[in-house]
Amino acid sequence: MRKQTTTYTSTLDALIGLAKRLSTYEIRHGMDSEEFFNQYIQGHVSDDAAFVEWANDYRHYLEIRKNVEKSLADVA
């Protein structure tokens, strides 16, 4: 599998891009990302490259979302 790098112009663009990718996984596998990730970290899902990619995208999504929420809280 060939790695692809995506560069975003803003944190918000990155969050939206990851949300779109997560939506694609969710539709393909009939499961939301949170449920998938919980099963993945418990070892109930294989370490297939597509699942590793999904898990990594979800981790990145959570980290970016946390940073955006913190930034918004600091402004409020």
HTML snippet that shows the backbone in 3Dmol.js (N, CA, C, O; Angstrom):
<script src="https://3Dmol.org/build/3Dmol-min.js"></script>
<div id="view" style="width:600px;height:400px;position:relative"></div>
<script>
const pdb = `
ATOM      1  N   MET A   1       0.848  -1.174   0.000  1.00  0.00           N
ATOM      2  CA  MET A   1       0.000   0.000   0.000  1.00  0.00           C
ATOM      3  C   MET A   1       0.892   1.236   0.000  1.00  0.00           C
ATOM      4  O   MET A   1       1.842   1.334   0.778  1.00  0.00           O
ATOM      5  N   ARG A   2       0.584   2.140  -0.851  1.00  0.00           N
ATOM      6  CA  ARG A   2       1.367   3.365  -0.971  1.00  0.00           C
ATOM      7  C   ARG A   2       0.809   4.439  -0.047  1.00  0.00           C
ATOM      8  O   ARG A   2      -0.399   4.676  -0.021  1.00  0.00           O
ATOM      9  N   LYS A   3       1.684   5.085   0.707  1.00  0.00           N
ATOM     10  CA  LYS A   3       1.248   6.140   1.622  1.00  0.00           C
ATOM     11  C   LYS A   3       0.918   7.402   0.844  1.00  0.00           C
ATOM     12  O   LYS A   3       1.577   7.746  -0.137  1.00  0.00           O
ATOM     13  N   GLN A   4      -0.113   8.073   1.306  1.00  0.00           N
ATOM     14  CA  GLN A   4      -0.516   9.334   0.697  1.00  0.00           C
ATOM     15  C   GLN A   4      -0.456  10.413   1.767  1.00  0.00           C
ATOM     16  O   GLN A   4      -0.923  10.214   2.889  1.00  0.00           O
ATOM     17  N   THR A   5       0.119  11.549   1.415  1.00  0.00           N
ATOM     18  CA  THR A   5       0.191  12.673   2.334  1.00  0.00           C
ATOM     19  C   THR A   5      -0.748  13.762   1.850  1.00  0.00           C
ATOM     20  O   THR A   5      -0.736  14.145   0.680  1.00  0.00           O
ATOM     21  N   THR A   6      -1.561  14.251   2.774  1.00  0.00           N
ATOM     22  CA  THR A   6      -2.483  15.334   2.461  1.00  0.00           C
ATOM     23  C   THR A   6      -2.091  16.537   3.299  1.00  0.00           C
ATOM     24  O   THR A   6      -1.881  16.419   4.506  1.00  0.00           O
ATOM     25  N   THR A   7      -1.994  17.686   2.665  1.00  0.00           N
ATOM     26  CA  THR A   7      -1.656  18.916   3.370  1.00  0.00           C
ATOM     27  C   THR A   7      -2.883  19.816   3.382  1.00  0.00           C
ATOM     28  O   THR A   7      -3.497  20.059   2.344  1.00  0.00           O
ATOM     29  N   TYR A   8      -3.233  20.304   4.560  1.00  0.00           N
ATOM     30  CA  TYR A   8      -4.386  21.186   4.716  1.00  0.00           C
ATOM     31  C   TYR A   8      -3.906  22.598   5.012  1.00  0.00           C
ATOM     32  O   TYR A   8      -2.827  22.799   5.569  1.00  0.00           O
ATOM     33  N   THR A   9      -4.725  23.573   4.630  1.00  0.00           N
ATOM     34  CA  THR A   9      -4.347  24.964   4.847  1.00  0.00           C
ATOM     35  C   THR A   9      -4.738  25.472   6.224  1.00  0.00           C
ATOM     36  O   THR A   9      -4.253  26.515   6.664  1.00  0.00           O
ATOM     37  N   SER A  10      -5.618  24.736   6.914  1.00  0.00           N
ATOM     38  CA  SER A  10      -6.015  25.159   8.252  1.00  0.00           C
ATOM     39  C   SER A  10      -6.401  23.941   9.082  1.00  0.00           C
ATOM     40  O   SER A  10      -6.645  22.858   8.551  1.00  0.00           O
ATOM     41  N   THR A  11      -6.451  24.139  10.370  1.00  0.00           N
ATOM     42  CA  THR A  11      -6.869  23.074  11.275  1.00  0.00           C
ATOM     43  C   THR A  11      -8.306  22.666  10.989  1.00  0.00           C
ATOM     44  O   THR A  11      -8.640  21.482  11.025  1.00  0.00           O
ATOM     45  N   LEU A  12      -9.143  23.636  10.708  1.00  0.00           N
ATOM     46  CA  LEU A  12     -10.541  23.332  10.407  1.00  0.00           C
ATOM     47  C   LEU A  12     -10.660  22.505   9.127  1.00  0.00           C
ATOM     48  O   LEU A  12     -11.468  21.579   9.066  1.00  0.00           O
ATOM     49  N   ASP A  13      -9.869  22.828   8.113  1.00  0.00           N
ATOM     50  CA  ASP A  13      -9.861  22.027   6.884  1.00  0.00           C
ATOM     51  C   ASP A  13      -9.423  20.591   7.174  1.00  0.00           C
ATOM     52  O   ASP A  13      -9.983  19.648   6.617  1.00  0.00           O
ATOM     53  N   ALA A  14      -8.438  20.424   8.032  1.00  0.00           N
ATOM     54  CA  ALA A  14      -7.970  19.093   8.408  1.00  0.00           C
ATOM     55  C   ALA A  14      -9.076  18.321   9.116  1.00  0.00           C
ATOM     56  O   ALA A  14      -9.284  17.139   8.841  1.00  0.00           O
ATOM     57  N   LEU A  15      -9.779  18.976  10.017  1.00  0.00           N
ATOM     58  CA  LEU A  15     -10.865  18.328  10.752  1.00  0.00           C
ATOM     59  C   LEU A  15     -11.974  17.883   9.793  1.00  0.00           C
ATOM     60  O   LEU A  15     -12.493  16.772   9.905  1.00  0.00           O
ATOM     61  N   ILE A  16     -12.321  18.745   8.867  1.00  0.00           N
ATOM     62  CA  ILE A  16     -13.365  18.412   7.890  1.00  0.00           C
ATOM     63  C   ILE A  16     -12.895  17.275   6.973  1.00  0.00           C
ATOM     64  O   ILE A  16     -13.658  16.353   6.685  1.00  0.00           O
ATOM     65  N   GLY A  17     -11.656  17.342   6.523  1.00  0.00           N
ATOM     66  CA  GLY A  17     -11.122  16.289   5.663  1.00  0.00           C
ATOM     67  C   GLY A  17     -11.118  14.940   6.345  1.00  0.00           C
ATOM     68  O   GLY A  17     -11.481  13.932   5.740  1.00  0.00           O
ATOM     69  N   LEU A  18     -10.708  14.916   7.604  1.00  0.00           N
ATOM     70  CA  LEU A  18     -10.709  13.658   8.347  1.00  0.00           C
ATOM     71  C   LEU A  18     -12.131  13.155   8.594  1.00  0.00           C
ATOM     72  O   LEU A  18     -12.384  11.953   8.526  1.00  0.00           O
ATOM     73  N   ALA A  19     -13.049  14.061   8.876  1.00  0.00           N
ATOM     74  CA  ALA A  19     -14.447  13.663   9.083  1.00  0.00           C
ATOM     75  C   ALA A  19     -15.010  13.011   7.816  1.00  0.00           C
ATOM     76  O   ALA A  19     -15.764  12.041   7.896  1.00  0.00           O
ATOM     77  N   LYS A  20     -14.647  13.540   6.664  1.00  0.00           N
ATOM     78  CA  LYS A  20     -15.097  12.948   5.398  1.00  0.00           C
ATOM     79  C   LYS A  20     -14.506  11.560   5.206  1.00  0.00           C
ATOM     80  O   LYS A  20     -15.201  10.635   4.786  1.00  0.00           O
ATOM     81  N   ARG A  21     -13.211  11.417   5.516  1.00  0.00           N
ATOM     82  CA  ARG A  21     -12.580  10.094   5.390  1.00  0.00           C
ATOM     83  C   ARG A  21     -13.228   9.099   6.344  1.00  0.00           C
ATOM     84  O   ARG A  21     -13.481   7.953   5.974  1.00  0.00           O
ATOM     85  N   LEU A  22     -13.497   9.537   7.574  1.00  0.00           N
ATOM     86  CA  LEU A  22     -14.132   8.653   8.549  1.00  0.00           C
ATOM     87  C   LEU A  22     -15.518   8.235   8.076  1.00  0.00           C
ATOM     88  O   LEU A  22     -15.913   7.081   8.244  1.00  0.00           O
ATOM     89  N   SER A  23     -16.245   9.157   7.493  1.00  0.00           N
ATOM     90  CA  SER A  23     -17.576   8.849   6.974  1.00  0.00           C
ATOM     91  C   SER A  23     -17.501   7.764   5.901  1.00  0.00           C
ATOM     92  O   SER A  23     -18.355   6.879   5.845  1.00  0.00           O
ATOM     93  N   THR A  24     -16.480   7.836   5.052  1.00  0.00           N
ATOM     94  CA  THR A  24     -16.300   6.822   4.014  1.00  0.00           C
ATOM     95  C   THR A  24     -16.071   5.445   4.626  1.00  0.00           C
ATOM     96  O   THR A  24     -16.663   4.461   4.182  1.00  0.00           O
ATOM     97  N   TYR A  25     -15.214   5.371   5.643  1.00  0.00           N
ATOM     98  CA  TYR A  25     -14.981   4.091   6.329  1.00  0.00           C
ATOM     99  C   TYR A  25     -16.284   3.584   6.952  1.00  0.00           C
ATOM    100  O   TYR A  25     -16.618   2.404   6.836  1.00  0.00           O
ATOM    101  N   GLU A  26     -17.006   4.475   7.605  1.00  0.00           N
ATOM    102  CA  GLU A  26     -18.233   4.092   8.314  1.00  0.00           C
ATOM    103  C   GLU A  26     -19.269   3.517   7.347  1.00  0.00           C
ATOM    104  O   GLU A  26     -19.914   2.511   7.645  1.00  0.00           O
ATOM    105  N   ILE A  27     -19.423   4.150   6.206  1.00  0.00           N
ATOM    106  CA  ILE A  27     -20.380   3.664   5.213  1.00  0.00           C
ATOM    107  C   ILE A  27     -19.920   2.308   4.681  1.00  0.00           C
ATOM    108  O   ILE A  27     -20.719   1.379   4.566  1.00  0.00           O
ATOM    109  N   ARG A  28     -18.649   2.198   4.361  1.00  0.00           N
ATOM    110  CA  ARG A  28     -18.100   0.960   3.796  1.00  0.00           C
ATOM    111  C   ARG A  28     -18.258  -0.225   4.751  1.00  0.00           C
ATOM    112  O   ARG A  28     -18.540  -1.342   4.318  1.00  0.00           O
ATOM    113  N   HIS A  29     -18.075   0.023   6.052  1.00  0.00           N
ATOM    114  CA  HIS A  29     -18.056  -1.076   7.021  1.00  0.00           C
ATOM    115  C   HIS A  29     -19.318  -1.143   7.898  1.00  0.00           C
ATOM    116  O   HIS A  29     -19.441  -2.036   8.736  1.00  0.00           O
ATOM    117  N   GLY A  30     -20.242  -0.210   7.708  1.00  0.00           N
ATOM    118  CA  GLY A  30     -21.495  -0.244   8.458  1.00  0.00           C
ATOM    119  C   GLY A  30     -21.333  -0.087   9.954  1.00  0.00           C
ATOM    120  O   GLY A  30     -22.049  -0.712  10.736  1.00  0.00           O
ATOM    121  N   MET A  31     -20.386   0.751  10.351  1.00  0.00           N
ATOM    122  CA  MET A  31     -20.101   0.932  11.778  1.00  0.00           C
ATOM    123  C   MET A  31     -19.548   2.331  11.969  1.00  0.00           C
ATOM    124  O   MET A  31     -18.768   2.805  11.142  1.00  0.00           O
ATOM    125  N   ASP A  32     -19.944   3.011  13.062  1.00  0.00           N
ATOM    126  CA  ASP A  32     -19.380   4.342  13.281  1.00  0.00           C
ATOM    127  C   ASP A  32     -17.952   4.220  13.807  1.00  0.00           C
ATOM    128  O   ASP A  32     -17.560   3.187  14.350  1.00  0.00           O
ATOM    129  N   SER A  33     -17.197   5.281  13.639  1.00  0.00           N
ATOM    130  CA  SER A  33     -15.765   5.260  13.958  1.00  0.00           C
ATOM    131  C   SER A  33     -15.495   5.030  15.437  1.00  0.00           C
ATOM    132  O   SER A  33     -14.525   4.361  15.794  1.00  0.00           O
ATOM    133  N   GLU A  34     -16.335   5.573  16.293  1.00  0.00           N
ATOM    134  CA  GLU A  34     -16.123   5.375  17.730  1.00  0.00           C
ATOM    135  C   GLU A  34     -16.264   3.900  18.101  1.00  0.00           C
ATOM    136  O   GLU A  34     -15.435   3.359  18.832  1.00  0.00           O
ATOM    137  N   GLU A  35     -17.308   3.254  17.598  1.00  0.00           N
ATOM    138  CA  GLU A  35     -17.508   1.826  17.867  1.00  0.00           C
ATOM    139  C   GLU A  35     -16.369   1.002  17.266  1.00  0.00           C
ATOM    140  O   GLU A  35     -15.837   0.101  17.915  1.00  0.00           O
ATOM    141  N   PHE A  36     -16.000   1.315  16.030  1.00  0.00           N
ATOM    142  CA  PHE A  36     -14.881   0.615  15.403  1.00  0.00           C
ATOM    143  C   PHE A  36     -13.629   0.736  16.262  1.00  0.00           C
ATOM    144  O   PHE A  36     -12.962  -0.262  16.535  1.00  0.00           O
ATOM    145  N   PHE A  37     -13.306   1.966  16.690  1.00  0.00           N
ATOM    146  CA  PHE A  37     -12.077   2.195  17.428  1.00  0.00           C
ATOM    147  C   PHE A  37     -12.086   1.441  18.757  1.00  0.00           C
ATOM    148  O   PHE A  37     -11.070   0.876  19.162  1.00  0.00           O
ATOM    149  N   ASN A  38     -13.229   1.435  19.426  1.00  0.00           N
ATOM    150  CA  ASN A  38     -13.323   0.674  20.676  1.00  0.00           C
ATOM    151  C   ASN A  38     -13.058  -0.810  20.432  1.00  0.00           C
ATOM    152  O   ASN A  38     -12.356  -1.452  21.213  1.00  0.00           O
ATOM    153  N   GLN A  39     -13.613  -1.351  19.360  1.00  0.00           N
ATOM    154  CA  GLN A  39     -13.365  -2.758  19.033  1.00  0.00           C
ATOM    155  C   GLN A  39     -11.909  -2.980  18.613  1.00  0.00           C
ATOM    156  O   GLN A  39     -11.303  -3.997  18.954  1.00  0.00           O
ATOM    157  N   TYR A  40     -11.363  -2.028  17.879  1.00  0.00           N
ATOM    158  CA  TYR A  40      -9.986  -2.133  17.410  1.00  0.00           C
ATOM    159  C   TYR A  40      -9.000  -2.179  18.578  1.00  0.00           C
ATOM    160  O   TYR A  40      -8.123  -3.042  18.614  1.00  0.00           O
ATOM    161  N   ILE A  41      -9.139  -1.264  19.524  1.00  0.00           N
ATOM    162  CA  ILE A  41      -8.177  -1.224  20.632  1.00  0.00           C
ATOM    163  C   ILE A  41      -8.344  -2.411  21.580  1.00  0.00           C
ATOM    164  O   ILE A  41      -7.434  -2.733  22.344  1.00  0.00           O
ATOM    165  N   GLN A  42      -9.503  -3.056  21.530  1.00  0.00           N
ATOM    166  CA  GLN A  42      -9.716  -4.268  22.341  1.00  0.00           C
ATOM    167  C   GLN A  42      -9.269  -5.532  21.610  1.00  0.00           C
ATOM    168  O   GLN A  42      -9.348  -6.634  22.152  1.00  0.00           O
ATOM    169  N   GLY A  43      -8.796  -5.360  20.371  1.00  0.00           N
ATOM    170  CA  GLY A  43      -8.291  -6.496  19.610  1.00  0.00           C
ATOM    171  C   GLY A  43      -9.361  -7.307  18.907  1.00  0.00           C
ATOM    172  O   GLY A  43      -9.099  -8.434  18.486  1.00  0.00           O
ATOM    173  N   HIS A  44     -10.568  -6.757  18.769  1.00  0.00           N
ATOM    174  CA  HIS A  44     -11.666  -7.479  18.127  1.00  0.00           C
ATOM    175  C   HIS A  44     -11.710  -7.250  16.616  1.00  0.00           C
ATOM    176  O   HIS A  44     -12.568  -7.806  15.930  1.00  0.00           O
ATOM    177  N   VAL A  45     -10.796  -6.439  16.098  1.00  0.00           N
ATOM    178  CA  VAL A  45     -10.728  -6.141  14.670  1.00  0.00           C
ATOM    179  C   VAL A  45      -9.306  -6.472  14.215  1.00  0.00           C
ATOM    180  O   VAL A  45      -8.345  -6.243  14.948  1.00  0.00           O
ATOM    181  N   SER A  46      -9.183  -7.004  13.019  1.00  0.00           N
ATOM    182  CA  SER A  46      -7.855  -7.392  12.513  1.00  0.00           C
ATOM    183  C   SER A  46      -6.953  -6.177  12.324  1.00  0.00           C
ATOM    184  O   SER A  46      -7.406  -5.032  12.305  1.00  0.00           O
ATOM    185  N   ASP A  47      -5.671  -6.464  12.184  1.00  0.00           N
ATOM    186  CA  ASP A  47      -4.685  -5.415  11.927  1.00  0.00           C
ATOM    187  C   ASP A  47      -4.463  -5.234  10.436  1.00  0.00           C
ATOM    188  O   ASP A  47      -3.367  -4.878  10.002  1.00  0.00           O
ATOM    189  N   ASP A  48      -5.494  -5.479   9.662  1.00  0.00           N
ATOM    190  CA  ASP A  48      -5.452  -5.242   8.228  1.00  0.00           C
ATOM    191  C   ASP A  48      -5.075  -3.780   7.992  1.00  0.00           C
ATOM    192  O   ASP A  48      -5.444  -2.904   8.774  1.00  0.00           O
ATOM    193  N   ALA A  49      -4.347  -3.524   6.922  1.00  0.00           N
ATOM    194  CA  ALA A  49      -3.855  -2.163   6.646  1.00  0.00           C
ATOM    195  C   ALA A  49      -4.985  -1.135   6.606  1.00  0.00           C
ATOM    196  O   ALA A  49      -4.808  -0.011   7.075  1.00  0.00           O
ATOM    197  N   ALA A  50      -6.138  -1.500   6.055  1.00  0.00           N
ATOM    198  CA  ALA A  50      -7.264  -0.555   5.982  1.00  0.00           C
ATOM    199  C   ALA A  50      -7.772  -0.201   7.373  1.00  0.00           C
ATOM    200  O   ALA A  50      -8.152   0.944   7.617  1.00  0.00           O
ATOM    201  N   PHE A  51      -7.784  -1.167   8.291  1.00  0.00           N
ATOM    202  CA  PHE A  51      -8.249  -0.891   9.650  1.00  0.00           C
ATOM    203  C   PHE A  51      -7.220  -0.080  10.431  1.00  0.00           C
ATOM    204  O   PHE A  51      -7.588   0.772  11.240  1.00  0.00           O
ATOM    205  N   VAL A  52      -5.948  -0.334  10.197  1.00  0.00           N
ATOM    206  CA  VAL A  52      -4.904   0.465  10.844  1.00  0.00           C
ATOM    207  C   VAL A  52      -5.024   1.920  10.377  1.00  0.00           C
ATOM    208  O   VAL A  52      -4.901   2.847  11.179  1.00  0.00           O
ATOM    209  N   GLU A  53      -5.263   2.111   9.084  1.00  0.00           N
ATOM    210  CA  GLU A  53      -5.429   3.456   8.545  1.00  0.00           C
ATOM    211  C   GLU A  53      -6.650   4.142   9.160  1.00  0.00           C
ATOM    212  O   GLU A  53      -6.585   5.316   9.522  1.00  0.00           O
ATOM    213  N   TRP A  54      -7.756   3.416   9.277  1.00  0.00           N
ATOM    214  CA  TRP A  54      -8.972   3.967   9.886  1.00  0.00           C
ATOM    215  C   TRP A  54      -8.693   4.372  11.327  1.00  0.00           C
ATOM    216  O   TRP A  54      -9.062   5.468  11.750  1.00  0.00           O
ATOM    217  N   ALA A  55      -8.044   3.491  12.078  1.00  0.00           N
ATOM    218  CA  ALA A  55      -7.737   3.787  13.478  1.00  0.00           C
ATOM    219  C   ALA A  55      -6.839   5.025  13.587  1.00  0.00           C
ATOM    220  O   ALA A  55      -7.053   5.874  14.452  1.00  0.00           O
ATOM    221  N   ASN A  56      -5.843   5.124  12.716  1.00  0.00           N
ATOM    222  CA  ASN A  56      -4.956   6.292  12.748  1.00  0.00           C
ATOM    223  C   ASN A  56      -5.703   7.569  12.375  1.00  0.00           C
ATOM    224  O   ASN A  56      -5.501   8.612  12.997  1.00  0.00           O
ATOM    225  N   ASP A  57      -6.563   7.490  11.366  1.00  0.00           N
ATOM    226  CA  ASP A  57      -7.360   8.664  11.002  1.00  0.00           C
ATOM    227  C   ASP A  57      -8.258   9.084  12.163  1.00  0.00           C
ATOM    228  O   ASP A  57      -8.423  10.277  12.419  1.00  0.00           O
ATOM    229  N   TYR A  58      -8.833   8.122  12.858  1.00  0.00           N
ATOM    230  CA  TYR A  58      -9.707   8.454  13.990  1.00  0.00           C
ATOM    231  C   TYR A  58      -8.902   9.089  15.125  1.00  0.00           C
ATOM    232  O   TYR A  58      -9.358  10.042  15.756  1.00  0.00           O
ATOM    233  N   ARG A  59      -7.710   8.560  15.380  1.00  0.00           N
ATOM    234  CA  ARG A  59      -6.841   9.171  16.409  1.00  0.00           C
ATOM    235  C   ARG A  59      -6.517  10.619  16.054  1.00  0.00           C
ATOM    236  O   ARG A  59      -6.579  11.506  16.906  1.00  0.00           O
ATOM    237  N   HIS A  60      -6.172  10.848  14.798  1.00  0.00           N
ATOM    238  CA  HIS A  60      -5.868  12.216  14.356  1.00  0.00           C
ATOM    239  C   HIS A  60      -7.094  13.112  14.479  1.00  0.00           C
ATOM    240  O   HIS A  60      -6.989  14.252  14.930  1.00  0.00           O
ATOM    241  N   TYR A  61      -8.245  12.603  14.083  1.00  0.00           N
ATOM    242  CA  TYR A  61      -9.493  13.364  14.194  1.00  0.00           C
ATOM    243  C   TYR A  61      -9.744  13.775  15.638  1.00  0.00           C
ATOM    244  O   TYR A  61     -10.065  14.933  15.907  1.00  0.00           O
ATOM    245  N   LEU A  62      -9.598  12.828  16.574  1.00  0.00           N
ATOM    246  CA  LEU A  62      -9.835  13.134  17.987  1.00  0.00           C
ATOM    247  C   LEU A  62      -8.861  14.189  18.503  1.00  0.00           C
ATOM    248  O   LEU A  62      -9.257  15.088  19.244  1.00  0.00           O
ATOM    249  N   GLU A  63      -7.604  14.088  18.120  1.00  0.00           N
ATOM    250  CA  GLU A  63      -6.593  15.044  18.574  1.00  0.00           C
ATOM    251  C   GLU A  63      -6.872  16.442  18.018  1.00  0.00           C
ATOM    252  O   GLU A  63      -6.797  17.430  18.749  1.00  0.00           O
ATOM    253  N   ILE A  64      -7.187  16.523  16.745  1.00  0.00           N
ATOM    254  CA  ILE A  64      -7.477  17.830  16.144  1.00  0.00           C
ATOM    255  C   ILE A  64      -8.738  18.416  16.751  1.00  0.00           C
ATOM    256  O   ILE A  64      -8.784  19.607  17.059  1.00  0.00           O
ATOM    257  N   ARG A  65      -9.763  17.589  16.926  1.00  0.00           N
ATOM    258  CA  ARG A  65     -11.019  18.080  17.521  1.00  0.00           C
ATOM    259  C   ARG A  65     -10.776  18.611  18.933  1.00  0.00           C
ATOM    260  O   ARG A  65     -11.325  19.646  19.314  1.00  0.00           O
ATOM    261  N   LYS A  66      -9.952  17.900  19.707  1.00  0.00           N
ATOM    262  CA  LYS A  66      -9.629  18.347  21.067  1.00  0.00           C
ATOM    263  C   LYS A  66      -8.939  19.707  21.027  1.00  0.00           C
ATOM    264  O   LYS A  66      -9.244  20.584  21.836  1.00  0.00           O
ATOM    265  N   ASN A  67      -8.011  19.884  20.090  1.00  0.00           N
ATOM    266  CA  ASN A  67      -7.298  21.163  19.973  1.00  0.00           C
ATOM    267  C   ASN A  67      -8.232  22.289  19.554  1.00  0.00           C
ATOM    268  O   ASN A  67      -8.127  23.405  20.064  1.00  0.00           O
ATOM    269  N   VAL A  68      -9.144  22.005  18.630  1.00  0.00           N
ATOM    270  CA  VAL A  68     -10.110  23.018  18.199  1.00  0.00           C
ATOM    271  C   VAL A  68     -11.022  23.395  19.359  1.00  0.00           C
ATOM    272  O   VAL A  68     -11.275  24.577  19.589  1.00  0.00           O
ATOM    273  N   GLU A  69     -11.516  22.405  20.088  1.00  0.00           N
ATOM    274  CA  GLU A  69     -12.390  22.683  21.226  1.00  0.00           C
ATOM    275  C   GLU A  69     -11.666  23.502  22.288  1.00  0.00           C
ATOM    276  O   GLU A  69     -12.253  24.405  22.883  1.00  0.00           O
ATOM    277  N   LYS A  70     -10.386  23.190  22.532  1.00  0.00           N
ATOM    278  CA  LYS A  70      -9.616  23.948  23.511  1.00  0.00           C
ATOM    279  C   LYS A  70      -9.441  25.395  23.041  1.00  0.00           C
ATOM    280  O   LYS A  70      -9.573  26.330  23.831  1.00  0.00           O
ATOM    281  N   SER A  71      -9.148  25.570  21.771  1.00  0.00           N
ATOM    282  CA  SER A  71      -8.994  26.917  21.227  1.00  0.00           C
ATOM    283  C   SER A  71     -10.283  27.712  21.351  1.00  0.00           C
ATOM    284  O   SER A  71     -10.255  28.898  21.679  1.00  0.00           O
ATOM    285  N   LEU A  72     -11.399  27.072  21.093  1.00  0.00           N
ATOM    286  CA  LEU A  72     -12.688  27.750  21.211  1.00  0.00           C
ATOM    287  C   LEU A  72     -12.987  28.102  22.657  1.00  0.00           C
ATOM    288  O   LEU A  72     -13.529  29.173  22.931  1.00  0.00           O
ATOM    289  N   ALA A  73     -12.645  27.225  23.582  1.00  0.00           N
ATOM    290  CA  ALA A  73     -12.878  27.485  25.001  1.00  0.00           C
ATOM    291  C   ALA A  73     -12.009  28.658  25.483  1.00  0.00           C
ATOM    292  O   ALA A  73     -12.436  29.467  26.307  1.00  0.00           O
ATOM    293  N   ASP A  74     -10.789  28.728  24.952  1.00  0.00           N
ATOM    294  CA  ASP A  74      -9.887  29.823  25.332  1.00  0.00           C
ATOM    295  C   ASP A  74     -10.400  31.165  24.850  1.00  0.00           C
ATOM    296  O   ASP A  74     -10.166  32.190  25.490  1.00  0.00           O
ATOM    297  N   VAL A  75     -11.097  31.164  23.724  1.00  0.00           N
ATOM    298  CA  VAL A  75     -11.622  32.400  23.149  1.00  0.00           C
ATOM    299  C   VAL A  75     -12.886  32.854  23.892  1.00  0.00           C
ATOM    300  O   VAL A  75     -13.122  34.049  24.066  1.00  0.00           O
ATOM    301  N   ALA A  76     -13.683  31.888  24.321  1.00  0.00           N
ATOM    302  CA  ALA A  76     -14.970  32.203  24.950  1.00  0.00           C
ATOM    303  C   ALA A  76     -14.823  32.800  26.318  1.00  0.00           C
ATOM    304  O   ALA A  76     -15.821  33.115  26.965  1.00  0.00           O
TER     305      ALA A  76
END
`;
const viewer = $3Dmol.createViewer("view");
viewer.addModel(pdb, "pdb");
viewer.setStyle({}, {cartoon: {color: "spectrum"}});
viewer.zoomTo();
viewer.render();
</script>
